[in-house]
Amino acid sequence: MSIRIEQNNCIGCGRCTDVCPGNLLYLRDHKATIRDARDCWGCTACVKECPKNAIFFTLEATLGGAGGRIYAHDSADTLTWELALADGETQRITVNKRQANAY
């Protein structure tokens, strides 16, 4: 899995560049860009931080097939993962942040 950036959705806020622990993201022409997607650790920090869903994770064949994507919608109390599968199906998983580490 690796991240991808939809340049048309990117607003150049730089929030992704601030949270990337591998320092892989930077702004070029006011748009987020990844140095080399192969170096991505898969931590999803940038996916969760992007306010415009411009950054997403691509899914392997075993997780929805080619073209599947994972987006994140972050709010004060919840984090919702949206899986946009290659066949057009969408699934959502919502996690209550206050209870996420209770296990």
C-alpha positions as CSV (number, residue, x, y, z in Angstrom):
1,M,0.0,0.0,0.0
2,S,1.1,3.5,-0.6
3,I,-0.2,7.0,-0.5
4,R,-1.3,9.0,-3.5
5,I,-2.1,12.7,-3.8
6,E,-4.9,14.1,-5.9
7,Q,-3.3,17.4,-6.9
8,N,-6.7,18.9,-7.9
9,N,-8.0,18.5,-4.3
10,C,-4.9,19.8,-2.6
11,I,-5.1,23.3,-1.1
12,G,-1.4,23.5,-0.2
13,C,-2.1,24.0,3.5
14,G,1.1,22.0,4.4
15,R,-0.5,20.1,7.3
16,C,0.6,16.8,5.7
17,T,4.2,17.9,5.5
18,D,4.1,18.8,9.2
19,V,3.0,15.4,10.3
20,C,5.0,13.0,8.0
21,P,7.5,11.2,10.3
22,G,9.6,10.2,7.3
23,N,9.8,13.8,6.0
24,L,8.6,12.4,2.6
25,L,6.1,15.1,1.8
26,Y,6.8,18.7,0.6
27,L,5.0,21.5,-1.2
28,R,5.8,22.1,-4.8
29,D,3.9,24.9,-6.6
30,H,1.6,25.1,-3.5
31,K,0.6,21.4,-3.8
32,A,1.6,18.4,-1.7
33,T,4.1,16.1,-3.3
34,I,5.8,12.9,-2.2
35,R,9.5,12.4,-2.7
36,D,9.3,8.6,-3.3
37,A,6.1,6.6,-2.5
38,R,8.2,3.5,-2.0
39,D,9.7,5.1,1.1
40,C,6.3,5.6,2.7
41,W,5.9,3.8,6.1
42,G,2.2,3.5,5.9
43,C,1.5,5.4,9.1
44,T,-1.5,7.3,7.6
45,A,-0.7,10.5,9.5
46,C,-1.0,12.5,6.3
47,V,-4.2,10.8,5.3
48,K,-5.8,11.7,8.6
49,E,-4.5,15.2,8.6
50,C,-5.6,16.3,5.1
51,P,-8.7,18.4,5.4
52,K,-9.7,18.0,1.7
53,N,-9.2,14.2,1.2
54,A,-6.5,15.0,-1.3
55,I,-4.3,12.2,0.2
56,F,-5.4,8.6,0.2
57,F,-4.0,5.1,0.6
58,T,-4.2,2.8,-2.4
59,L,-5.4,-0.8,-1.6
60,E,-3.7,-4.0,-2.5
61,A,-5.6,-6.6,-4.5
62,T,-6.4,-8.5,-1.3
63,L,-7.9,-5.4,0.3
64,G,-10.3,-4.3,-2.4
65,G,-8.3,-4.6,-5.6
66,A,-6.7,-2.2,-7.9
67,G,-8.2,1.2,-7.7
68,G,-9.4,0.8,-4.1
69,R,-8.7,3.8,-1.8
70,I,-8.8,4.6,1.9
71,Y,-9.6,8.1,3.0
72,A,-10.0,9.5,6.6
73,H,-12.5,12.0,8.0
74,D,-11.3,13.4,11.3
75,S,-13.5,15.1,13.9
76,A,-13.1,16.0,17.5
77,D,-14.6,12.8,18.8
78,T,-14.3,10.3,15.9
79,L,-12.1,9.1,13.1
80,T,-14.0,7.7,10.2
81,W,-12.1,5.5,7.6
82,E,-13.8,5.5,4.2
83,L,-13.0,2.6,1.9
84,A,-13.8,3.3,-1.7
85,L,-13.5,-0.1,-3.3
86,A,-12.7,-0.7,-6.9
87,D,-16.1,-2.0,-7.7
88,G,-17.7,1.3,-6.6
89,E,-18.8,0.0,-3.1
90,T,-18.1,2.3,-0.2
91,Q,-17.6,1.1,3.4
92,R,-17.1,3.2,6.5
93,I,-15.5,2.4,9.8
94,T,-16.0,4.9,12.6
95,V,-13.8,4.8,15.7
96,N,-14.6,6.7,18.9
97,K,-11.3,8.4,19.8
98,R,-12.0,8.3,23.5
99,Q,-12.4,4.5,23.5
100,A,-9.9,3.6,20.8
101,N,-7.1,2.6,23.2
102,A,-9.4,0.9,25.8
103,Y,-8.4,-2.6,24.7
